Amino acid sequence: MECIESYPRVILIDATLDNKPAGTIQLIRPRFASDFPKAMSTHEIGLKDLVESLTLLDKLPDIYLFVVSVNSIQPLSVELSPEVRAAIPALKRRIRELCYKPATSIVKQESSDVFGDSCLPLFF
C-alpha cells in the first residue's frame, strides 16, 4: 500500500473476463471497488480492497487501470492467447502515451501535468 500511495499516479494492468472480444483494451479510472470490472483476474479482490483502503485513508492516487479482455482466466499461467498477445503493442503504446504526454490528451481531466517519473506502472 505504501508503494502505491507514494506516487501521484499509478497504472495497473490486468485481465478481465467481460464478454468483449479477447484482446480488447479498456482504460478505467477506479475510485471505488465498484468501479472495477465484474470479473478480473484472480487479483481482483486485493486490488479492490487496496483502492477502498486508500480511499478511506484519503491517500488514493490517480489510478489508471488498463484491462485486457480474455476468453478465460487461467490461474498461475504466463501464457497469452494469440488475441491478447496481438494487443500488447497497442497496450504498450497507450501506457507510454499516458506516462509521457499531458493527461488532458489521454483522459478528460482538469490537470495538464506530465506524468514522466511520477508514474508507477504495475502489471498483474
C-alpha positions in Angstrom: 0.0 0.0 0.0 2.8 2.4 0.8 4.4 1.9 -2.6 1.2 2.9 -4.4 0.3 5.8 -2.2 3.7 7.3 -2.6 3.1 8.0 -6.3 0.6 10.7 -7.6 -0.4 8.4 -10.5 -0.4 4.6 -10.8 -1.0 2.5 -13.9 -2.4 -1.0 -13.3 -2.8 -3.7 -16.0 -4.9 -6.8 -15.6 -7.0 -9.2 -17.5 -10.8 -9.2 -17.4 -13.5 -11.6 -18.4 -16.2 -9.3 -19.7 -17.7 -10.8 -22.8 -15.8 -8.4 -25.1 -13.6 -9.9 -27.8 -10.3 -11.2 -26.5 -7.6 -8.5 -26.8 -10.0 -5.6 -26.3 -8.2 -2.9 -24.2 -10.2 -0.5 -21.9 -8.9 2.2 -19.7 -10.8 2.6 -16.4 -10.3 5.2 -13.6 -11.4 3.3 -10.5 -12.0 5.3 -7.3 -14.1 2.7 -5.5 -14.2 -1.1 -5.6 -17.5 -0.9 -7.6 -15.6 0.8 -10.4 -13.7 -2.3 -11.3 -15.0 -4.7 -14.0 -17.1 -7.6 -12.6 -14.6 -10.3 -13.5 -10.9 -9.5 -13.4 -8.1 -11.9 -12.8 -7.6 -13.7 -9.5 -6.0 -10.4 -8.2 -9.3 -8.5 -8.3 -10.2 -8.8 -4.6 -6.8 -7.5 -3.5 -7.0 -4.5 -5.9 -10.5 -3.7 -4.9 -9.6 -3.8 -1.2 -6.5 -1.7 -1.8 -8.5 1.0 -3.6 -11.1 1.0 -0.9 -8.5 1.3 1.9 -6.6 4.1 0.2 -9.9 5.9 -0.4 -10.8 5.6 3.3 -7.4 7.0 4.2 -7.7 9.8 1.7 -4.5 8.6 0.1 -5.7 7.3 -3.2 -3.5 8.4 -6.1 -4.8 8.8 -9.7 -5.3 5.2 -10.8 -5.4 4.3 -14.4 -6.5 0.6 -14.9 -5.9 -0.9 -18.3 -7.9 -4.1 -18.6 -7.4 -6.5 -21.5 -10.4 -8.8 -22.3 -9.7 -12.5 -22.3 -11.8 -15.6 -23.1 -11.0 -17.3 -19.9 -8.8 -16.7 -16.8 -6.0 -19.2 -16.4 -4.7 -19.2 -12.8 -0.9 -19.4 -12.4 -0.3 -19.2 -16.1 2.1 -16.9 -18.0 0.8 -18.0 -21.5 -1.1 -15.4 -23.5 -3.7 -16.2 -26.1 -3.0 -15.1 -29.6 -5.6 -12.3 -29.3 -4.0 -10.9 -26.1 -0.5 -11.2 -27.5 -1.6 -9.2 -30.5 -3.0 -6.5 -28.2 0.3 -6.0 -26.4 1.9 -3.4 -28.8 -1.3 -1.2 -28.6 -1.3 -1.6 -24.8 2.4 -0.6 -24.6 1.7 2.4 -26.8 -1.2 3.6 -24.7 0.8 3.2 -21.5 3.7 5.2 -22.9 1.3 7.9 -24.0 -0.2 8.0 -20.6 3.1 8.3 -18.9 4.7 10.9 -21.1 2.0 13.1 -22.6 -0.1 15.7 -20.9 -3.0 14.0 -19.0 -5.6 16.1 -20.9 -4.6 14.5 -24.2 -5.3 11.0 -22.9 -8.2 11.2 -20.4 -10.5 14.1 -19.8 -9.4 15.8 -16.6 -8.5 19.3 -15.4 -4.8 18.7 -14.8 -2.3 19.0 -17.6 0.7 17.6 -15.6 3.2 15.4 -17.5 3.4 12.0 -15.8 7.0 11.0 -16.6 8.8 9.8 -13.4 5.8 10.4 -11.3 4.1 7.4 -12.8 4.2 3.9 -11.3 3.2 1.1 -13.8 2.1 -2.2 -12.1 1.3 -5.4 -14.1 -0.9 -8.1 -12.6 
